[in-house]
């Protein structure tokens, strides 16, 4: 079993099923505020914003100033964008497409 596949299990599947069942931003707030600390939610939001900025061509220095995130975290995000599964890019493209429709 590869490292990527070793993270897949019934418990994680149940978590993702729960997330996929959410139908509104309010439901997301309620669920994630119960599931995560405020800091964890903030960290995830910062990572997504940093990924969006990286994909938009921003430099590490610009992202550090804009998002207030460490260069080590930006580097990890960049490695995920370059060599990962495409999750950041896929989600950011979907969000961008939804924003264009509105």
DAUR-V116942 format. One line per field, one symbol per residue. phi: phi as a letter, one per 20 degrees, with the letter a starting at -180 (. if undefined). burial: + if it has 24 or more other ideal C-beta (glycine too) atoms within 12 Angstrom, else -. A space follows every 50 residues. Layout:
phi->???
burial->???
This chain:
phi->.fgfffeebfffgfffffffffdbffffgffffffcfgffffffffffff fffffenfegfffgffdlcfffffffffffffceenfggfffffffffff fe
burial->-------------------------------------------+-+++++ +++++-------+---+-+---++--++-++------+---+-------- --
